[in-house]
Structures are given as C-alpha cells and as structure tokens.
Amino acid sequence: MASKKLPQNPQPQEWQASELSQLKIADYKPFNFVDGEGVRNSLYVSGCQFACPGCYNKIAQNFNYGQPYTQELEDQIIADLAEPYVQGLTLLGGEPFLNTQVCLALVRRLRAEFGHTKDVWSWTGYTWDELQQETPDKLTLLSELDVLVDGRFLLAQKDLTLQFRGSANQRIIDVQQSLSQGKVVLWANLIK
C-alpha cells in the first residue's frame, strides 16, 4: 500500500550538496501565483534524495535532470525579480538544500540587488530541527530565507486543502523570527 511507504531519512550531514549537486535546474517559472505568497519567480533545482512516495515532481529527483544553471539564467531571474509586482523568489526542487551552490549564488545576488524588498521562500524535505544539525552551506542558505516550508511529503498525511503544503506534517516557518527567537515561529499569514 502506497501510504505505508516512507521517504528516506538522512543522518545529520549525511547528504552533502558538494558531492550530490550537478548544478542543474529542472525548471524556472517566472510570474506565478502558486509557490508562495504574491507573484513569485520559482526556481526548481534538480536532485533530491528524500524520494517521498507521491512526490509531485518526481522527475526532478534526478540530479542530472534538466539544464545547467547559467549566468544567463541568473541574469534573467534577477531581471524578472526587478518587476515591481513581483514579491519574491521561491526555491523548490528537487531539494534546494542539496543544491546550495546554485541557491546561495542566486539568493546572495538577490540580496545584493534588492536587499529585503523581495522575499525568499523555499521548500525542503528537511525539518527545521534537522537543518539545525546540518552543514555550514545549508545553515547559510537557511539564514538567507524569509519563509521555509519544511518536512517531507507524507502520502498518509496528504491534504490538498492546506495552504502551500501537500501534507499535514509540513510547516510554513518564518525563518528570521525563528532564528532570532531560537524556536520555530510559524508564518504569520497562515490560514490553514
């Protein structure tokens, strides 16, 4: 039965972006309304080790899927973010925290050009507590985010009525508040 299958569960620091990432992206979707609050530009990185049964983007689990991340693509994303109606950038996958080389380069450039006038969301299969025990690159990426949707997709807890999440175990976390308070603080705009 599909609901009995579970995602992979890594040990702390077991999966290293430097060893796994092929610096590829599965897709880039500018000007969408589904990957977080407001109008978003969404970068789907390639590669994920969690292998959640029922994953909505299974093809992007392959680290070699898609196209190389290029300077031209980064320039396009930054140009798209400059549009005044765009609220921010969303990092998805695949697994952004196993592609920190790509994600950090883009987020650092976003912060250099826009400061905090554009927000950064990310989805991850890691839980907040797991990320606290992770490698410096993952912690650095986390520190640059505004909102994190954490936790593996669990088919047994699938709920399509949830806001920006696929299963009830996942949380929408206000990253900066959580870091400053030393505990998980849920996103203030949470409806369900």
N, C-alpha and C positions, 0 to 999 in steps of 0.2 A: 504494500500500500504506500502510495507516494507520501502521505503525511507522516509516515514513520521514518523516512529518510531525513538525515540532518546534514547541515553544511559542515565543512571542515573547521576544526578548531585549532589554530596555531598556538604554540608556546610563545611566551614573550620573546620578541626579537628573532623568531624563527624565520620569518619571511622577510628578506632584505630587498628593497627596491633596487639597490645597486646590482644585485645578482639576477633579478627576475625581469625588470622592465626592459623592453626593446625600444623604448621611446616612440611608441606608436599610439595613434589615436584611432578610435573606432568611428567617430563622427563628431562633427561640430554643427550645432543647431543654433543659429542666431535668432533673436527676437521671438522667443517662445514664452508661453504663459504657464507651463506645467511643471517646471523644475525648480519650484520655489516661488517666493512672493514677487509679484510685479513682473515686468518684462525682463527676461533673462537671456543671456548668451551662455549656452551649455556646451561644455567640452567633455566628450565621452572618451576616456582613455582606454587603451587596450590592456587586458590582462587582469585576471582575478583568480586567486587560489581558493576562495571560500566555497565555490561550486554549490551554491544554495539550490536545492531542488525547487523547481518552479521559477527560477530566475527569469525575469522579463527580458533580459539582454544577454542570453547565454552565449551568443556568438562572440561577444566582447570579452569572454573569459580567456580567450586565447591571446597570449602576449604578442604574437606575430600577426594578429588580425589588423586590417586597416592600413593606414598610411603613416609614414614617418611624421613626427611633429617637426615643423619647419619654421624658420624665421618669418617666412611669408604668411603662414597661418597665424602666428602670434601677432604680426602686424595687423592682420585683418580683424582678429578678435579685439585688439585694442581700439582699432578704428570703429568697430561696431559698438564697443562699450562707450565711446565718446558721444554717442547719440543721447540727447538729454532725456529721452523717455525710457532709457534702459536703466533698470535699478541695479543690476549687477551680474556677476559671473557665477555659474554653477559648475562644479566639478563632479562628474559621475563616471561610471565605467561599465564594465571593468571595475577596478579598485584604485581610486586616486592615491591612497596611501602606499600602494605598491608601484606608483609612478611619480614619486616625489620630485624627480629631476625635472619632468615636464611641468608638473603643477606648481612647484615652487618658483620656477623661472617666470611663469605667467603671472602668478599672484604677486610676486615682487615687482614686476613691471607695472601691474595694475596699481599697486600701492604707490609706486614712484610717480605715476602719471595722474592718478585720481585721488590719492590719499584714501580717506574713508568715505568719500562721496558716493562710491559704488560698494555694494556689499558682496561678500563671497560666501556662497553656500557650498557644502559638499555632502555627498552621501558616502557612507563607508560600511563595510561589513564588520569592522572592529567596533567594540563597545567603547564607551568613554574610559572605563576602568582599564581595559586592555591597552588603549593608546597611551595611558599614563606610564606604562611599563615598556614602551616601545623605543625604537632607535631615535637618535637626535634629529634625523631628517623628518621623521613622522611628527615628532613633537614641534618642530619648527613650522611645518605646514599647518598643524592644528592651531598654533599660536597666531597665524595669519587669517584664520577664518572668522566669520561672524556667526554663521549658523551651521550646525552639523546634525545630519540625520544619521544616528548610529545604530549598529546592530545588524546581524544577519537577517535576511528574509527567511522567515519560518512559515512554510506552507500550512502547517497546522494552525497558525495564528493569522492567516491571510484575512484581510478586511479591507475591501475596496472603498469603504466609506471614510477611511481615515484621511486626514489632511496630510498630503505629501509623503505618505508612508504606505507600504504594502502589507505589513504585518504588525500586530498589536504590541510586540516586544520592542519595536523601534521607537526611538525618541527624537524629538526636534529640540536641539540644545542650543541655548545662547552661549556661544563659546567664550566670548570675552567676559561675561558675567560669571560664568563657571570658573574660569581661570582666576579671576580676581577674588572670588569667594571660596575657592578650594573645594567646591562641591558642584554637582550637576544642577544647573538652573535651566529650566525649560524655557523655550522661546515664548515671549510674551504674547504673541498673536495666535497662540494655539487655540483652535476651536474644538477639534476632536482628534 
